[in-house]
C-alpha cells in the first residue's frame, strides 16, 4: 500500500493537469478565433460589427462579405486543418511509439502532393466536361485521392497474413515518399512558369482559398476521422507497453492499427487537400502536450485538437497581417514558429537545456 500511495498521486496530478490544460486550451482557442475575425487586411473589425448589431444598425455589403464569406470560412478551415494535423501526429507517434513520427509517414503528404501536382500540370489535358464538372475543386480532390491511394498501397504492402508490421510500414513509407517525390520532380520539370507559381504556393500551404464549399467538402471527413481517433486513447496507451502486452490486456492490436491508419489518412488527406503542405503542427503539438501533461492519450488527443486548431489559426492571422495587404504562405509561418520549438524539445531531451 505504501508503494501504491507513492504512485497514485503523480498519476492523479497528471490527469488533473491535463484536464486543467484542456480548459485553458479551449479558452486560448476562443481567443485565437476572436483575433482571426477581428484582424485582417480590410478595415473591418468584429467588435465594430457587434456594436452595430447591438445598436440595431444594418451591416454593409462589404462588412458582410469580409466577415461571413472571407474570415469566417477561413477560421473554420484553419481550425479543422490544425486539429486534423495535430491529432494525426499524436496518433502516429503513439502507433509507431516514436516521438519523431508524423502524418507524413503513412504516405498521405507525399501522395497528396503528387495528386495536386498532377492536377496542376496535366489538368488541362482532361476532357472539357470533366473540368467543367470539377471546377476549382480539381486540385483538392486530386490531392485527396492521391493521399488515400498512397496510404492504401502502403497498408497493403505492410500487411501480411492479417498482421500489419509497423517497421515495414515505416520503411515502405520512406520508399513510397521518395518515389512520389521523384515523380513530382518530373512533373515540376514539365511545368510552365504559371504552373510553377501555383505549385510553389500550394506546396507551402495557405488558407487563402478558404470557402464554405471547401469547408463543407473537407469538414465531414475530418470530423468523422477525429471522432474515431478520440476512441483510440486507451488502445494507444496499451500499445505503449508493447504489442504483446496490449493483446493480453484485451486490445485488438491489428484492428486498432487499421482504424488508426485509416483515420489519419482521412483526416490528413482532407486537410492537405484544402490547405496544401503545412509542416510542424503534427509533430510539435503532441510533443508540447506530453511535456505539459504527460503521455496519456485519453487527454492527449482532445488537447491536441484544441492546441493544433489554435496554433494554426494564430499562424494564419500572422500570415495575412505581417505583410498586409500581401500574404505569406502559412507553411512558412508554421516552420518559423515550429522549428525553434522542435529544436528546443530535442535539446531538452538530450539534457542541453535546463528548465
SERO-4910 file (N, C-alpha, C, O; in steps of 0.05 Angstrom, whole numbers):
BEGIN
 pado doro    nc1    nc2    nc3   cac1   cac2   cac3    cc1    cc2    cc3    oc1    oc2    oc3
  Unk    A     17    -24      0      0      0      0     17     25      0     10     45    -12
  Unk    A     40     23     14     58     47     14     68     53    -14     70     76    -22
  Unk    A     74     31    -29     84     36    -56     62     47    -73     67     65    -89
  Unk    A     37     37    -70     15     47    -86     10     76    -79      4     92    -97
  Unk    A     11     83    -53      6    110    -46     27    129    -57     22    153    -60
  Unk    A     51    119    -63     71    136    -75     68    138   -105     80    156   -117
  Unk    A     52    120   -118     50    120   -147     24    135   -156     25    149   -176
  Unk    A      3    131   -141    -23    141   -150    -24    172   -151    -34    182   -171
  Unk    A    -14    187   -130    -16    216   -132     -4    228   -157    -16    246   -168
  Unk    A     21    220   -166     31    232   -191     13    227   -215     10    245   -231
  Unk    A      0    203   -216    -18    198   -238    -42    216   -237    -51    227   -257
  Unk    A    -53    219   -213    -76    236   -209    -69    265   -215    -84    280   -228
  Unk    A    -44    273   -206    -36    301   -212    -33    306   -242    -40    327   -252
  Unk    A    -23    286   -256    -20    288   -285    -47    291   -298    -51    308   -316
  Unk    A    -66    275   -290    -93    276   -301   -106    303   -295   -120    314   -311
  Unk    A   -101    313   -270   -112    339   -263   -100    361   -280   -114    379   -289
  Unk    A    -73    359   -285    -60    380   -302    -71    378   -330    -75    399   -343
  Unk    A    -76    354   -340    -86    351   -367   -114    363   -370   -120    375   -390
  Unk    A   -130    359   -349   -157    370   -350   -157    400   -349   -171    414   -363
  Unk    A   -140    411   -331   -137    440   -329   -127    451   -355   -136    472   -364
  Unk    A   -107    437   -367    -96    446   -392   -118    446   -414   -118    463   -431
  Unk    A   -135    426   -413   -157    424   -433   -174    449   -433   -180    460   -454
  Unk    A   -182    459   -409   -199    483   -408   -183    508   -415   -193    526   -427
  Unk    A   -157    508   -408   -140    530   -416   -137    532   -446   -138    554   -457
  Unk    A   -134    509   -459   -131    509   -488   -157    517   -501   -157    530   -522
  Unk    A   -180    509   -489   -206    517   -501   -209    547   -500   -218    559   -519
  Unk    A   -200    560   -478   -201    589   -476   -182    602   -496   -188    622   -509
  Unk    A   -158    590   -499   -139    600   -518   -149    599   -547   -145    617   -563
  Unk    A   -163    577   -553   -175    574   -579   -196    595   -584   -198    606   -606
  Unk    A   -212    601   -564   -232    622   -567   -219    649   -572   -228    665   -589
  Unk    A   -197    654   -558   -182    679   -562   -171    681   -591   -172    702   -603
  Unk    A   -160    659   -601   -149    659   -628   -172    663   -649   -168    676   -669
  Unk    A   -195    651   -643   -218    655   -661   -226    684   -662   -232    695   -684
  Unk    A   -226    697   -639   -233    726   -638   -212    742   -654   -220    759   -670
  Unk    A   -186    736   -651   -166    750   -666   -170    746   -696   -166    765   -712
  Unk    A   -176    722   -704   -179    716   -733   -202    732   -745   -200    741   -768
  Unk    A   -224    736   -730   -247    751   -740   -242    781   -737   -255    797   -751
  Unk    A   -225    789   -719   -221    817   -713   -201    830   -731   -204    853   -738
  Unk    A   -180    815   -738   -157    827   -752   -156    818   -781   -162    795   -787
  Unk    A   -149    836   -799   -146    829   -827   -137    853   -844   -135    875   -834
  Unk    A   -132    848   -869   -124    870   -887   -146    891   -890   -140    915   -892
  Unk    A   -171    882   -891   -194    900   -894   -199    914   -867   -196    903   -846
  Unk    A   -208    939   -869   -213    955   -845   -241    948   -834   -259    964   -833
  Unk    A   -243    923   -826   -268    913   -814   -261    897   -789   -245    879   -790
  Unk    A   -274    904   -767   -268    891   -742   -293    878   -730   -315    888   -735
  Unk    A   -289    856   -716   -312    842   -704   -326    859   -683   -350    860   -681
  Unk    A   -310    873   -667   -322    889   -646   -339    912   -657   -361    917   -646
  Unk    A   -330    924   -679   -347    945   -691   -373    933   -702   -394    946   -700
  Unk    A   -371    910   -714   -395    897   -725   -414    890   -703   -439    893   -705
  Unk    A   -404    879   -680   -421    872   -658   -434    897   -646   -457    896   -637
  Unk    A   -419    919   -646   -431    944   -637   -454    953   -654   -474    963   -644
  Unk    A   -451    950   -681   -473    957   -699   -497    940   -694   -520    950   -693
  Unk    A   -492    914   -690   -515    896   -685   -529    903   -659   -553    903   -658
  Unk    A   -513    910   -638   -525    918   -613   -542    943   -615   -562    946   -601
  Unk    A   -533    961   -633   -548    986   -636   -571    983   -656   -586   1002   -661
  Unk    A   -574    959   -668   -595    955   -687   -590    966   -715   -608    969   -731
  Unk    A   -564    971   -721   -557    982   -747   -552    959   -767   -543    937   -759
  Unk    A   -558    964   -792   -554    944   -812   -524    942   -820   -511    963   -821
  Unk    A   -514    919   -826   -487    915   -835   -485    921   -865   -503    915   -880
  Unk    A   -463    934   -872   -458    940   -900   -451    915   -916   -444    894   -905
  Unk    A   -453    917   -943   -447    894   -960   -418    885   -957   -413    861   -956
  Unk    A   -399    905   -956   -371    897   -953   -366    883   -926   -351    864   -925
  Unk    A   -379    893   -905   -375    881   -879   -385    852   -878   -372    835   -866
  Unk    A   -408    848   -891   -419    820   -892   -400    802   -907   -395    779   -899
  Unk    A   -390    812   -930   -372    795   -947   -347    788   -932   -338    765   -931
  Unk    A   -334    809   -919   -309    805   -906   -312    785   -882   -296    767   -879
  Unk    A   -333    789   -867   -336    772   -843   -347    744   -849   -337    724   -840
  Unk    A   -369    744   -865   -383    718   -870   -372    702   -892   -374    677   -892
  Unk    A   -360    714   -912   -351    699   -936   -320    697   -938   -310    681   -954
  Unk    A   -306    712   -922   -276    710   -923   -265    701   -896   -252    679   -895
  Unk    A   -269    716   -875   -256    709   -850   -269    685   -836   -254    668   -825
  Unk    A   -295    683   -836   -308    661   -822   -301    633   -834   -294    615   -819
  Unk    A   -304    630   -861   -295    604   -872   -266    598   -869   -257    575   -866
  Unk    A   -250    620   -869   -221    616   -865   -215    607   -836   -198    590   -832
  Unk    A   -230    618   -817   -227    610   -790   -235    581   -786   -221    565   -773
  Unk    A   -258    573   -798   -267    545   -796   -247    526   -809   -242    505   -798
  Unk    A   -236    533   -832   -217    516   -845   -191    514   -829   -180    492   -826
  Unk    A   -182    536   -818   -158    535   -802   -161    517   -777   -143    502   -770
  Unk    A   -185    519   -764   -189    503   -740   -190    474   -747   -178    458   -733
  Unk    A   -204    466   -768   -206    437   -774   -180    426   -785   -173    403   -779
  Unk    A   -165    442   -801   -139    432   -811   -119    429   -788   -105    409   -787
  Unk    A   -118    449   -771    -99    447   -748   -105    424   -730    -87    410   -721
  Unk    A   -131    420   -724   -139    397   -707   -132    371   -721   -122    352   -708
  Unk    A   -137    369   -747   -132    344   -761   -103    337   -761    -96    314   -756
  Unk    A    -86    357   -767    -57    351   -768    -46    344   -740    -29    326   -738
  Unk    A    -54    358   -719    -44    353   -692    -53    326   -682    -36    311   -671
  Unk    A    -78    320   -685    -88    294   -675    -75    271   -692    -68    250   -680
  Unk    A    -73    275   -718    -60    254   -734    -31    250   -725    -22    227   -724
  Unk    A    -17    271   -719     11    268   -709     11    253   -682     29    236   -679
  Unk    A     -7    259   -664     -8    245   -638    -14    215   -642     -2    199   -629
  Unk    A    -32    209   -660    -39    181   -666    -15    166   -678     -9    144   -670
  Unk    A     -2    179   -697     21    166   -710     44    161   -690     57    140   -690
  Unk    A     49    181   -673     70    177   -653     64    155   -633     81    140   -624
  Unk    A     38    153   -626     30    131   -609     31    104   -622     39     84   -610
  Unk    A     23    103   -648     23     78   -663     51     68   -668     56     44   -665
  Unk    A     69     86   -675     97     78   -681    114     77   -656    137     68   -657
  Unk    A    103     88   -634    118     90   -609    145    105   -614    166     97   -605
  Unk    A    142    126   -630    165    142   -638    157    171   -638    139    179   -652
  Unk    A    171    188   -621    163    216   -619    169    232   -644    160    255   -647
  Unk    A    184    221   -663    190    235   -688    170    229   -711    173    239   -733
  Unk    A    151    211   -705    132    204   -726    112    227   -730    107    243   -712
  Unk    A    103    229   -755     83    249   -762     65    238   -784     71    216   -794
  Unk    A     43    252   -792     25    241   -811     38    234   -838     28    217   -853
  Unk    A     60    246   -844     73    241   -870     83    212   -872     88    203   -895
  Unk    A     87    198   -850     98    171   -850     80    152   -866     89    134   -879
  Unk    A     53    156   -864     35    138   -877     31    145   -907     13    134   -920
  Unk    A     46    164   -917     45    170   -945     25    190   -954     22    195   -978
  Unk    A     10    201   -935    -11    220   -942      0    245   -955    -10    253   -977
  Unk    A     20    257   -943     30    282   -953     43    279   -981     37    295   -999
  Unk    A     60    259   -984     73    255  -1010     53    247  -1031     55    257  -1054
  Unk    A     34    230  -1025     13    222  -1044     -5    246  -1051    -12    249  -1075
  Unk    A    -12    262  -1031    -29    285  -1037    -14    305  -1054    -25    317  -1072
  Unk    A     12    309  -1048     28    327  -1064     29    318  -1093     27    335  -1111
  Unk    A     34    292  -1097     35    282  -1125      8    286  -1139      8    293  -1162
  Unk    A    -14    281  -1125    -40    285  -1137    -45    314  -1145    -55    319  -1167
  Unk    A    -38    332  -1127    -41    361  -1133    -24    369  -1156    -33    384  -1174
  Unk    A      1    360  -1157     19    367  -1179      8    356  -1206     10    370  -1226
  Unk    A     -2    332  -1205    -14    321  -1230    -37    338  -1240    -40    343  -1264
  Unk    A    -54    347  -1221    -77    363  -1229    -68    390  -1240    -80    400  -1259
  Unk    A    -48    402  -1228    -39    429  -1236    -25    428  -1263    -30    445  -1280
  Unk    A     -7    408  -1267      9    407  -1291     -6    394  -1314     -4    404  -1337
  Unk    A    -21    372  -1309    -34    357  -1331    -64    361  -1331    -77    348  -1348
  Unk    A    -74    378  -1314   -103    380  -1312   -116    390  -1338   -138    383  -1345
  Unk    A   -101    407  -1353   -112    418  -1378   -117    397  -1399   -132    401  -1418
  Unk    A   -105    373  -1396   -108    352  -1415   -133    336  -1411   -140    319  -1427
  Unk    A   -147    340  -1388   -171    326  -1383   -194    335  -1401   -193    358  -1411
  Unk    A   -215    319  -1405   -238    327  -1421   -251    352  -1410   -252    357  -1386
  Unk    A   -261    368  -1429   -274    394  -1421   -297    390  -1402   -300    406  -1383
  Unk    A   -313    369  -1406   -337    365  -1389   -328    358  -1360   -341    366  -1341
  Unk    A   -306    344  -1358   -296    337  -1331   -285    362  -1317   -290    365  -1293
  Unk    A   -270    379  -1332   -260    403  -1320   -283    422  -1311   -282    434  -1290
  Unk    A   -304    423  -1328   -327    440  -1320   -341    429  -1296   -350    444  -1279
  Unk    A   -342    402  -1293   -355    390  -1270   -338    394  -1245   -349    400  -1223
  Unk    A   -312    391  -1247   -295    394  -1224   -292    423  -1215   -290    429  -1191
  Unk    A   -291    441  -1234   -288    470  -1228   -261    475  -1214   -241    464  -1221
  Unk    A   -262    492  -1193   -238    498  -1178   -232    478  -1156   -214    482  -1140
  Unk    A   -247    456  -1156   -242    435  -1136   -225    412  -1147   -221    392  -1133
  Unk    A   -214    415  -1171   -198    394  -1183   -173    388  -1167   -168    364  -1161
  Unk    A   -158    408  -1159   -133    404  -1144   -139    391  -1117   -125    372  -1110
  Unk    A   -158    402  -1101   -163    389  -1075   -171    360  -1077   -162    343  -1062
  Unk    A   -189    354  -1096   -198    326  -1099   -175    308  -1109   -173    285  -1100
  Unk    A   -159    318  -1127   -136    303  -1136   -116    297  -1113   -105    275  -1111
  Unk    A   -112    317  -1096    -94    314  -1073   -106    293  -1054    -91    276  -1043
  Unk    A   -132    294  -1049   -144    275  -1031   -142    247  -1042   -136    228  -1027
  Unk    A   -148    243  -1067   -146    217  -1079   -117    207  -1079   -113    183  -1073
  Unk    A    -98    224  -1084    -70    216  -1084    -61    208  -1056    -47    188  -1053
  Unk    A    -70    223  -1035    -63    215  -1008    -75    189  -1000    -61    172   -987
  Unk    A   -100    185  -1006   -113    160   -999   -101    136  -1014    -97    115  -1003
  Unk    A    -96    140  -1040    -84    119  -1056    -57    110  -1045    -52     86  -1043
  Unk    A    -40    129  -1039    -14    122  -1028    -16    108  -1001     -2     88   -996
  Unk    A    -35    117   -984    -38    104   -958    -48     75   -961    -38     58   -947
  Unk    A    -67     71   -978    -78     44   -981    -56     25   -993    -55      2   -985
  Unk    A    -40     36  -1012    -18     20  -1022      2     13  -1001     11    -10   -999
  Unk    A      8     32   -984     27     28   -962     16      7   -943     31    -11   -933
  Unk    A    -10      8   -937    -22    -11   -918    -22    -39   -930    -17    -59   -916
  Unk    A    -26    -41   -957    -26    -67   -970      2    -79   -969      6   -103   -965
  Unk    A     22    -62   -974     50    -72   -974     59    -82   -946     73   -102   -944
  Unk    A     50    -68   -925     60    -74   -898     43    -94   -884     48   -101   -860
  Unk    A     22   -105   -896      4   -124   -883      7   -152   -896      4   -155   -920
  Unk    A     14   -171   -880     17   -199   -889      4   -217   -868      8   -215   -844
  Unk    A    -13   -236   -878    -25   -255   -861    -44   -242   -840    -47   -252   -818
  Unk    A    -56   -220   -848    -74   -206   -830    -60   -190   -808    -74   -180   -790
  Unk    A    -34   -187   -809    -19   -171   -789     -4   -149   -803     10   -154   -823
  Unk    A     -6   -125   -792      8   -102   -803     34    -97   -788     34    -94   -763
  Unk    A     56    -96   -802     82    -92   -790     88    -62   -789     89    -49   -811
  Unk    A     91    -50   -766     96    -22   -763    123    -15   -775    127      6   -788
  Unk    A    143    -32   -771    170    -27   -782    169    -28   -812    182    -10   -825
  Unk    A    155    -47   -824    153    -48   -853    138    -23   -864    146    -13   -884
  Unk    A    118    -15   -849    103      9   -858    121     34   -858    120     50   -876
  Unk    A    139     36   -838    157     59   -837    176     59   -860    180     79   -874
  Unk    A    188     36   -866    207     34   -888    193     37   -915    204     51   -933
  Unk    A    170     25   -918    155     27   -943    146     56   -947    145     66   -970
  Unk    A    139     69   -925    130     97   -927    153    115   -937    148    133   -953
  Unk    A    177    110   -928    201    125   -938    205    120   -968    210    138   -983
  Unk    A    202     94   -976    206     88  -1004    185    100  -1022    191    112  -1043
  Unk    A    159     98  -1014    138    110  -1029    140    140  -1030    133    153  -1050
  Unk    A    148    152  -1008    152    181  -1007    174    190  -1027    171    210  -1041
  Unk    A    195    174  -1028    217    180  -1048    207    177  -1076    213    194  -1094
  Unk    A    191    156  -1081    181    152  -1108    162    175  -1116    163    185  -1138
  Unk    A    144    182  -1098    126    204  -1103    141    230  -1108    134    246  -1125
  Unk    A    163    234  -1093    179    258  -1097    193    258  -1124    195    279  -1137
  Unk    A    202    235  -1133    215    233  -1159    195    239  -1182    201    254  -1200
  Unk    A    171    227  -1180    150    232  -1200    142    262  -1199    137    274  -1220
  Unk    A    140    273  -1176    133    302  -1173    155    319  -1186    149    339  -1199
  Unk    A    180    311  -1183    202    326  -1195    200    326  -1226    205    346  -1238
  Unk    A    192    303  -1237    189    301  -1266    167    321  -1275    170    335  -1295
  Unk    A    145    321  -1261    123    338  -1268    130    368  -1265    122    384  -1281
  Unk    A    145    374  -1244    154    402  -1240    172    410  -1263    170    433  -1272
  Unk    A    188    392  -1272    206    399  -1295    189    405  -1320    198    421  -1337
  Unk    A    166    392  -1323    149    397  -1346    132    422  -1343    120    431  -1363
  Unk    A    130    433  -1320    111    455  -1315    121    482  -1327    145    486  -1330
  Unk    A    101    499  -1335    109    525  -1344    110    544  -1320    107    536  -1297
  Unk    A    115    570  -1326    120    590  -1305     96    593  -1286     99    593  -1262
  Unk    A     72    595  -1297     48    598  -1281     43    573  -1264     35    575  -1241
  Unk    A     47    550  -1276     43    526  -1261     63    523  -1238     57    513  -1217
  Unk    A     88    532  -1243    108    532  -1222    101    550  -1199    105    543  -1175
  Unk    A     89    573  -1205     80    591  -1183     57    577  -1167     57    578  -1143
  Unk    A     39    564  -1181     17    550  -1168     28    528  -1150     19    523  -1128
  Unk    A     47    513  -1161     59    491  -1146     73    500  -1121     71    488  -1100
  Unk    A     88    522  -1124    103    533  -1101     83    542  -1079     87    537  -1055
  Unk    A     62    557  -1087     43    567  -1068     28    544  -1054     24    545  -1030
  Unk    A     21    524  -1070      6    501  -1058     24    486  -1039     16    478  -1017
  Unk    A     49    482  -1046     68    466  -1030     74    479  -1003     80    465   -984
  Unk    A     73    506  -1002     79    520   -977     55    522   -959     57    530   -936
  Unk    A     31    516   -970      7    516   -954     -5    544   -951      9    564   -948
  Unk    A    -31    545   -951    -45    571   -948    -75    565   -943    -86    545   -951
  Unk    A    -87    584   -928   -116    584   -924   -130    605   -941   -153    611   -936
  Unk    A   -115    617   -960   -125    640   -975   -149    631   -992   -167    647   -998
  Unk    A   -150    606  -1001   -172    597  -1018   -195    586  -1002   -211    571  -1013
  Unk    A   -196    592   -976   -218    581   -960   -245    591   -970   -249    614   -977
  Unk    A   -264    573   -970   -292    579   -978   -310    559   -963   -301    539   -953
  Unk    A   -336    566   -962   -354    548   -949   -357    522   -964   -362    501   -952
  Unk    A   -352    522   -991   -353    498  -1006   -331    479   -998   -336    455   -995
  Unk    A   -307    489   -993   -284    472   -984   -289    463   -956   -283    440   -949
  Unk    A   -299    480   -939   -305    473   -911   -325    450   -910   -322    431   -895
  Unk    A   -346    452   -927   -367    431   -927   -357    405   -940   -366    384   -933
  Unk    A   -337    408   -958   -326    384   -970   -307    369   -952   -309    344   -949
  Unk    A   -289    383   -938   -269    370   -921   -279    367   -892   -270    348   -879
  Unk    A   -297    384   -883   -305    384   -855   -317    357   -846   -307    347   -825
  Unk    A   -336    345   -860   -347    319   -850   -326    297   -849   -326    281   -830
  Unk    A   -307    296   -869   -286    276   -868   -269    279   -844   -262    260   -830
  Unk    A   -260    304   -839   -243    309   -816   -258    304   -790   -246    293   -771
  Unk    A   -283    312   -788   -298    308   -764   -301    279   -757   -298    271   -734
  Unk    A   -308    262   -777   -311    234   -772   -284    221   -763   -283    205   -745
  Unk    A   -262    229   -777   -236    218   -770   -228    226   -742   -217    209   -727
  Unk    A   -233    251   -734   -226    260   -707   -242    245   -686   -232    238   -665
  Unk    A   -268    242   -691   -285    227   -673   -275    199   -669   -275    189   -646
  Unk    A   -267    186   -690   -257    158   -688   -231    158   -673   -226    141   -655
  Unk    A   -213    178   -678   -187    179   -665   -190    182   -635   -174    172   -619
  Unk    A   -211    197   -626   -214    202   -597   -219    176   -582   -214    174   -558
  Unk    A   -229    155   -595   -234    130   -582   -210    111   -582   -211     89   -572
  Unk    A   -187    121   -593   -163    105   -594   -145    109   -570   -124     97   -568
  Unk    A   -153    127   -551   -135    134   -529   -126    111   -512   -103    107   -507
  Unk    A   -146     94   -503   -139     72   -487   -122     51   -501   -103     41   -490
  Unk    A   -128     46   -527   -113     27   -542    -84     37   -546    -65     21   -545
  Unk    A    -80     62   -552    -53     73   -555    -38     72   -529    -13     67   -529
  Unk    A    -51     77   -507    -38     74   -481    -28     45   -477     -6     41   -468
  Unk    A    -45     25   -484    -37     -2   -482    -14    -10   -500      3    -25   -493
  Unk    A    -15      2   -525      6     -5   -544     33      6   -535     54     -5   -543
  Unk    A     33     27   -519     59     37   -509     74     17   -492     98     19   -489
  Unk    A     59     -4   -482     72    -25   -466     82    -47   -484     95    -66   -473
  Unk    A     77    -46   -510     85    -67   -528     61    -82   -539     40    -83   -526
  Unk    A     63    -92   -563     40   -105   -576     31   -130   -561      7   -135   -558
  Unk    A     50   -146   -551     42   -170   -536     27   -163   -511      6   -175   -505
  Unk    A     37   -143   -496     23   -135   -471     -5   -123   -478    -24   -129   -464
  Unk    A     -6   -107   -499    -32    -95   -507    -52   -117   -514    -76   -115   -506
  Unk    A    -43   -138   -527    -61   -160   -534    -70   -174   -509    -94   -182   -508
  Unk    A    -53   -178   -490    -60   -193   -466    -80   -177   -448    -95   -190   -433
  Unk    A    -80   -151   -450    -99   -136   -434   -125   -130   -449   -142   -114   -441
  Unk    A   -129   -144   -472   -154   -144   -486   -157   -124   -509   -179   -119   -517
  Unk    A   -135   -114   -519   -135    -95   -542   -131   -111   -568   -112   -126   -570
  Unk    A   -149   -107   -587   -146   -118   -613   -126   -101   -629   -134    -81   -641
  Unk    A   -101   -109   -627    -79    -92   -638    -82    -88   -668    -79    -65   -678
  Unk    A    -88   -109   -683    -90   -106   -712   -113    -88   -720   -110    -71   -738
  Unk    A   -135    -91   -707   -158    -74   -713   -152    -45   -706   -159    -27   -721
  Unk    A   -138    -41   -684   -131    -14   -676   -112     -1   -696   -115     22   -703
  Unk    A    -93    -16   -706    -75     -6   -727    -90      2   -752    -85     24   -763
  Unk    A   -108    -15   -760   -124     -9   -785   -140     17   -781   -141     34   -798
  Unk    A   -154     18   -759   -171     41   -754   -154     67   -752   -162     88   -762
  Unk    A   -132     65   -738   -114     89   -735   -104     98   -761   -104    122   -767
  Unk    A    -95     80   -778    -83     88   -804   -105    100   -822   -100    121   -835
  Unk    A   -128     88   -823   -150     99   -839   -159    126   -829   -165    144   -845
  Unk    A   -161    129   -802   -169    155   -791   -149    177   -798   -156    199   -805
  Unk    A   -123    171   -795   -102    190   -802   -102    197   -832   -100    220   -839
  Unk    A   -106    176   -848   -107    181   -877   -130    199   -884   -127    217   -901
  Unk    A   -153    195   -872   -177    211   -878   -173    240   -869   -178    258   -884
  Unk    A   -164    243   -844   -161    270   -833   -139    286   -847   -144    308   -855
  Unk    A   -116    273   -850    -94    288   -862    -98    292   -892    -92    313   -903
  Unk    A   -110    272   -905   -115    275   -934   -134    298   -940   -129    313   -958
  Unk    A   -155    300   -924   -174    322   -928   -161    348   -921   -166    368   -934
  Unk    A   -145    349   -899   -132    374   -891   -112    384   -912   -112    407   -920
  Unk    A    -95    366   -921    -75    374   -941    -89    381   -968    -79    399   -982
  Unk    A   -111    369   -974   -124    374   -999   -134    403  -1000   -133    416  -1021
  Unk    A   -144    414   -978   -156    441   -978   -136    462   -970   -141    486   -975
  Unk    A   -113    455   -958    -95    475   -948    -67    473   -959    -51    492   -956
  Unk    A    -60    452   -973    -33    448   -982    -15    437   -961    -24    427   -940
  Unk    A     11    439   -965     31    428   -946     36    446   -923     47    468   -927
  Unk    A     29    438   -899     34    454   -875     49    436   -855     39    416   -846
  Unk    A     73    444   -848     90    428   -832     90    436   -803     80    457   -795
  Unk    A    102    418   -786    108    422   -758     84    420   -739     88    415   -715
  Unk    A     60    425   -748     37    423   -730     34    394   -719     31    390   -695
  Unk    A     36    375   -737     32    347   -729     54    335   -712     50    315   -698
  Unk    A     78    347   -712    100    336   -696    105    352   -671    113    340   -651
  Unk    A    101    378   -672    107    395   -648     85    395   -627     91    393   -604
  Unk    A     60    396   -636     38    397   -617     38    373   -597     36    378   -573
  Unk    A     39    348   -607     39    326   -587     63    327   -568     60    320   -545
  Unk    A     87    336   -578    110    339   -561    105    358   -538    110    352   -515
  Unk    A     94    382   -545     89    402   -525     69    392   -504     73    397   -480
  Unk    A     49    378   -513     28    368   -494     39    346   -476     32    345   -452
  Unk    A     57    329   -486     69    308   -469     86    321   -448     86    312   -425
  Unk    A    101    342   -455    117    356   -435     99    369   -414    107    371   -390
  Unk    A     76    379   -422     59    395   -404     42    377   -386     38    383   -362
  Unk    A     32    354   -396     13    339   -380     16    309   -382     -1    294   -372
  Unk    A     37    299   -395     42    271   -395     32    257   -420     19    270   -437
  Unk    A     37    231   -423     32    216   -448      5    202   -449      0    187   -468
  Unk    A    -14    207   -431    -39    193   -431    -55    202   -455    -64    226   -457
  Unk    A    -60    184   -475    -73    192   -500   -102    198   -496   -114    211   -513
  Unk    A   -114    190   -474   -142    197   -469   -146    227   -466   -168    237   -474
  Unk    A   -126    241   -456   -127    270   -455   -110    283   -476   -115    305   -485
  Unk    A    -89    269   -485    -71    280   -505    -85    285   -531    -81    306   -544
  Unk    A   -103    267   -540   -116    270   -566   -135    294   -567   -133    310   -585
  Unk    A   -154    297   -547   -170    321   -548   -155    347   -544   -162    368   -556
  Unk    A   -134    347   -527   -118    371   -524   -102    377   -549    -98    401   -555
  Unk    A    -94    357   -564    -80    362   -589    -98    375   -609    -90    393   -624
  Unk    A   -124    367   -609   -143    380   -628   -145    410   -621   -146    426   -639
  Unk    A   -148    416   -595   -151    444   -587   -126    461   -593   -127    483   -605
  Unk    A   -102    450   -586    -77    465   -590    -71    467   -619    -61    489   -628
  Unk    A    -75    446   -635    -69    447   -663    -87    468   -677    -77    483   -694
  Unk    A   -113    468   -670   -130    488   -682   -122    516   -675   -121    534   -692
  Unk    A   -116    521   -649   -108    548   -640    -82    557   -653    -80    580   -662
  Unk    A    -62    539   -655    -37    547   -667    -40    554   -697    -28    573   -706
  Unk    A    -55    538   -711    -58    544   -740    -74    569   -745    -68    584   -763
  Unk    A    -94    574   -729   -109    599   -731    -91    623   -726    -92    643   -740
  Unk    A    -75    621   -705    -56    642   -698    -36    646   -720    -29    669   -728
  Unk    A    -25    624   -731     -6    626   -753    -19    639   -778     -6    655   -792
  Unk    A    -44    634   -783    -58    646   -805    -62    676   -801    -59    692   -820
  Unk    A    -68    684   -776    -70    713   -770    -43    727   -776    -43    748   -788
  Unk    A    -21    714   -768      5    726   -773     11    727   -803     21    747   -813
  Unk    A      4    705   -817     10    703   -845     -4    725   -862      7    735   -881
  Unk    A    -29    732   -854    -43    751   -870    -42    780   -860    -54    798   -872
  Unk    A    -28    785   -838    -25    812   -828      3    823   -828      7    847   -828
  Unk    A     23    805   -827     51    814   -824     61    830   -848     77    848   -844
  Unk    A     51    824   -872     59    840   -896     34    849   -910     34    852   -935
  Unk    A     12    855   -895    -13    864   -907     -8    889   -925      8    906   -917
  Unk    A    -22    891   -948    -43    873   -957    -34    848   -971    -51    833   -981
  Unk    A     -8    842   -971      1    817   -981     -3    795   -961    -13    799   -939
  Unk    A      6    770   -968      1    748   -950     24    727   -953     31    720   -975
  Unk    A     35    719   -931     55    697   -931     41    670   -932     20    667   -921
  Unk    A     54    651   -945     43    623   -943     45    614   -914     65    619   -901
  Unk    A     24    602   -905     23    595   -877     43    574   -869     51    572   -846
  Unk    A     52    557   -889     73    538   -883     99    551   -874    114    539   -858
  Unk    A    105    575   -884    129    589   -876    126    598   -847    145    595   -831
  Unk    A    103    607   -839     98    616   -811    100    592   -792    113    595   -771
  Unk    A     88    570   -799     89    547   -781    117    536   -778    125    526   -757
  Unk    A    133    538   -800    161    529   -799    178    548   -781    194    539   -765
  Unk    A    173    574   -784    188    594   -768    181    590   -738    199    593   -721
  Unk    A    156    585   -732    148    581   -705    154    553   -694    163    550   -671
  Unk    A    151    533   -711    154    506   -702    182    496   -700    189    480   -682
  Unk    A    199    504   -719    227    494   -719    242    500   -693    255    482   -682
  Unk    A    242    525   -684    256    531   -658    245    515   -635    260    506   -617
  Unk    A    218    512   -634    206    497   -612    215    468   -613    221    456   -593
  Unk    A    216    456   -637    224    429   -640    253    425   -633    260    405   -620
  Unk    A    270    444   -640    298    442   -633    301    444   -602    318    430   -590
  Unk    A    285    462   -590    286    464   -561    278    438   -547    290    429   -528
  Unk    A    258    425   -558    249    399   -547    271    378   -549    276    363   -530
  Unk    A    284    377   -573    306    358   -576    329    363   -557    340    344   -545
  Unk    A    337    388   -554    359    395   -537    351    389   -508    368    381   -492
  Unk    A    326    394   -501    317    389   -473    318    359   -467    326    351   -446
  Unk    A    310    343   -487    310    314   -483    339    303   -480    343    283   -466
  Unk    A    358    316   -493    386    307   -491    401    321   -468    425    316   -464
  Unk    A    387    337   -453    399    349   -429    415    374   -433    429    383   -415
  Unk    A    413    386   -457    428    410   -463    414    436   -453    426    457   -450
  Unk    A    388    433   -447    372    456   -439    360    449   -412    348    428   -408
  Unk    A    364    467   -393    353    464   -366    326    479   -365    324    501   -376
  Unk    A    307    468   -351    281    481   -348    277    488   -318    256    499   -311
***
